[in-house]
Amino acid sequence: MNTKLLQVFVGLLCMTAILVNGSKSYPASSEGGPIIHVRKTMNVFSPVFEGEKLSHTFTVLNQGTTDLNIKRVTTS
């Protein structure tokens, strides 16, 4: 297994450990405002061959009453 594939695999494992399975909503405060809602919080890839590229799109919704501003996104 090459180093890049191992890094991707470890990153996905870390992200899976951080995110719980199922749908989650996180209100900004109890006074209204944006509410970030993620329908699917994890993705498990099937085994791949070295050199293959993996991608997945997570759907993020704002179910609140004001704009949801996502200022930074990072990988684990």
TIMI-108600 format. One record per residue (C-alpha): x, y, z; residue in one letter; residue number from 1. Coordinates in steps of 0.25 Angstrom, whole numbers, plus 5000, padded with zeros to 4 digits. Layout:
BEGIN
<miza><c1>X</c1><c2>Y</c2><c3>Z</c3><rest>A</rest><nr>NUM</nr></miza>
...
END
This chain:
BEGIN
<miza><c1>5000</c1><c2>5000</c2><c3>5000</c3><rest>M</rest><nr>1</nr></miza>
<miza><c1>5006</c1><c2>5013</c2><c3>4996</c3><rest>N</rest><nr>2</nr></miza>
<miza><c1>5008</c1><c2>5025</c2><c3>5006</c3><rest>T</rest><nr>3</nr></miza>
<miza><c1>4997</c1><c2>5034</c2><c3>4999</c3><rest>K</rest><nr>4</nr></miza>
<miza><c1>4986</c1><c2>5023</c2><c3>4999</c3><rest>L</rest><nr>5</nr></miza>
<miza><c1>4990</c1><c2>5020</c2><c3>5014</c3><rest>L</rest><nr>6</nr></miza>
<miza><c1>4988</c1><c2>5035</c2><c3>5017</c3><rest>Q</rest><nr>7</nr></miza>
<miza><c1>4975</c1><c2>5035</c2><c3>5010</c3><rest>V</rest><nr>8</nr></miza>
<miza><c1>4970</c1><c2>5023</c2><c3>5018</c3><rest>F</rest><nr>9</nr></miza>
<miza><c1>4975</c1><c2>5028</c2><c3>5031</c3><rest>V</rest><nr>10</nr></miza>
<miza><c1>4968</c1><c2>5041</c2><c3>5028</c3><rest>G</rest><nr>11</nr></miza>
<miza><c1>4955</c1><c2>5034</c2><c3>5025</c3><rest>L</rest><nr>12</nr></miza>
<miza><c1>4956</c1><c2>5026</c2><c3>5038</c3><rest>L</rest><nr>13</nr></miza>
<miza><c1>4958</c1><c2>5039</c2><c3>5046</c3><rest>C</rest><nr>14</nr></miza>
<miza><c1>4947</c1><c2>5046</c2><c3>5040</c3><rest>M</rest><nr>15</nr></miza>
<miza><c1>4938</c1><c2>5034</c2><c3>5042</c3><rest>T</rest><nr>16</nr></miza>
<miza><c1>4942</c1><c2>5033</c2><c3>5057</c3><rest>A</rest><nr>17</nr></miza>
<miza><c1>4939</c1><c2>5048</c2><c3>5058</c3><rest>I</rest><nr>18</nr></miza>
<miza><c1>4925</c1><c2>5047</c2><c3>5051</c3><rest>L</rest><nr>19</nr></miza>
<miza><c1>4914</c1><c2>5038</c2><c3>5056</c3><rest>V</rest><nr>20</nr></miza>
<miza><c1>4905</c1><c2>5030</c2><c3>5047</c3><rest>N</rest><nr>21</nr></miza>
<miza><c1>4892</c1><c2>5036</c2><c3>5043</c3><rest>G</rest><nr>22</nr></miza>
<miza><c1>4886</c1><c2>5050</c2><c3>5041</c3><rest>S</rest><nr>23</nr></miza>
<miza><c1>4891</c1><c2>5062</c2><c3>5050</c3><rest>K</rest><nr>24</nr></miza>
<miza><c1>4886</c1><c2>5076</c2><c3>5053</c3><rest>S</rest><nr>25</nr></miza>
<miza><c1>4894</c1><c2>5086</c2><c3>5060</c3><rest>Y</rest><nr>26</nr></miza>
<miza><c1>4887</c1><c2>5100</c2><c3>5064</c3><rest>P</rest><nr>27</nr></miza>
<miza><c1>4896</c1><c2>5112</c2><c3>5065</c3><rest>A</rest><nr>28</nr></miza>
<miza><c1>4888</c1><c2>5116</c2><c3>5078</c3><rest>S</rest><nr>29</nr></miza>
<miza><c1>4875</c1><c2>5114</c2><c3>5085</c3><rest>S</rest><nr>30</nr></miza>
<miza><c1>4871</c1><c2>5128</c2><c3>5079</c3><rest>E</rest><nr>31</nr></miza>
<miza><c1>4869</c1><c2>5124</c2><c3>5065</c3><rest>G</rest><nr>32</nr></miza>
<miza><c1>4879</c1><c2>5127</c2><c3>5054</c3><rest>G</rest><nr>33</nr></miza>
<miza><c1>4886</c1><c2>5117</c2><c3>5044</c3><rest>P</rest><nr>34</nr></miza>
<miza><c1>4884</c1><c2>5102</c2><c3>5047</c3><rest>I</rest><nr>35</nr></miza>
<miza><c1>4894</c1><c2>5093</c2><c3>5040</c3><rest>I</rest><nr>36</nr></miza>
<miza><c1>4888</c1><c2>5079</c2><c3>5036</c3><rest>H</rest><nr>37</nr></miza>
<miza><c1>4896</c1><c2>5068</c2><c3>5030</c3><rest>V</rest><nr>38</nr></miza>
<miza><c1>4888</c1><c2>5056</c2><c3>5024</c3><rest>R</rest><nr>39</nr></miza>
<miza><c1>4899</c1><c2>5046</c2><c3>5023</c3><rest>K</rest><nr>40</nr></miza>
<miza><c1>4911</c1><c2>5048</c2><c3>5033</c3><rest>T</rest><nr>41</nr></miza>
<miza><c1>4920</c1><c2>5037</c2><c3>5028</c3><rest>M</rest><nr>42</nr></miza>
<miza><c1>4923</c1><c2>5029</c2><c3>5016</c3><rest>N</rest><nr>43</nr></miza>
<miza><c1>4930</c1><c2>5016</c2><c3>5015</c3><rest>V</rest><nr>44</nr></miza>
<miza><c1>4938</c1><c2>5013</c2><c3>5002</c3><rest>F</rest><nr>45</nr></miza>
<miza><c1>4940</c1><c2>4999</c2><c3>4997</c3><rest>S</rest><nr>46</nr></miza>
<miza><c1>4954</c1><c2>4994</c2><c3>4995</c3><rest>P</rest><nr>47</nr></miza>
<miza><c1>4961</c1><c2>5001</c2><c3>4983</c3><rest>V</rest><nr>48</nr></miza>
<miza><c1>4974</c1><c2>4998</c2><c3>4975</c3><rest>F</rest><nr>49</nr></miza>
<miza><c1>4986</c1><c2>5007</c2><c3>4977</c3><rest>E</rest><nr>50</nr></miza>
<miza><c1>4985</c1><c2>5020</c2><c3>4969</c3><rest>G</rest><nr>51</nr></miza>
<miza><c1>4970</c1><c2>5020</c2><c3>4969</c3><rest>E</rest><nr>52</nr></miza>
<miza><c1>4964</c1><c2>5033</c2><c3>4973</c3><rest>K</rest><nr>53</nr></miza>
<miza><c1>4952</c1><c2>5034</c2><c3>4983</c3><rest>L</rest><nr>54</nr></miza>
<miza><c1>4942</c1><c2>5045</c2><c3>4985</c3><rest>S</rest><nr>55</nr></miza>
<miza><c1>4929</c1><c2>5047</c2><c3>4992</c3><rest>H</rest><nr>56</nr></miza>
<miza><c1>4920</c1><c2>5058</c2><c3>4993</c3><rest>T</rest><nr>57</nr></miza>
<miza><c1>4913</c1><c2>5061</c2><c3>5007</c3><rest>F</rest><nr>58</nr></miza>
<miza><c1>4900</c1><c2>5069</c2><c3>5006</c3><rest>T</rest><nr>59</nr></miza>
<miza><c1>4899</c1><c2>5081</c2><c3>5016</c3><rest>V</rest><nr>60</nr></miza>
<miza><c1>4886</c1><c2>5088</c2><c3>5018</c3><rest>L</rest><nr>61</nr></miza>
<miza><c1>4883</c1><c2>5101</c2><c3>5026</c3><rest>N</rest><nr>62</nr></miza>
<miza><c1>4870</c1><c2>5098</c2><c3>5033</c3><rest>Q</rest><nr>63</nr></miza>
<miza><c1>4870</c1><c2>5111</c2><c3>5041</c3><rest>G</rest><nr>64</nr></miza>
<miza><c1>4864</c1><c2>5125</c2><c3>5039</c3><rest>T</rest><nr>65</nr></miza>
<miza><c1>4877</c1><c2>5133</c2><c3>5035</c3><rest>T</rest><nr>66</nr></miza>
<miza><c1>4889</c1><c2>5131</c2><c3>5026</c3><rest>D</rest><nr>67</nr></miza>
<miza><c1>4898</c1><c2>5119</c2><c3>5029</c3><rest>L</rest><nr>68</nr></miza>
<miza><c1>4913</c1><c2>5124</c2><c3>5026</c3><rest>N</rest><nr>69</nr></miza>
<miza><c1>4923</c1><c2>5113</c2><c3>5025</c3><rest>I</rest><nr>70</nr></miza>
<miza><c1>4936</c1><c2>5120</c2><c3>5027</c3><rest>K</rest><nr>71</nr></miza>
<miza><c1>4946</c1><c2>5108</c2><c3>5027</c3><rest>R</rest><nr>72</nr></miza>
<miza><c1>4946</c1><c2>5094</c2><c3>5023</c3><rest>V</rest><nr>73</nr></miza>
<miza><c1>4957</c1><c2>5084</c2><c3>5027</c3><rest>T</rest><nr>74</nr></miza>
<miza><c1>4960</c1><c2>5070</c2><c3>5025</c3><rest>T</rest><nr>75</nr></miza>
<miza><c1>4965</c1><c2>5061</c2><c3>5037</c3><rest>S</rest><nr>76</nr></miza>
END
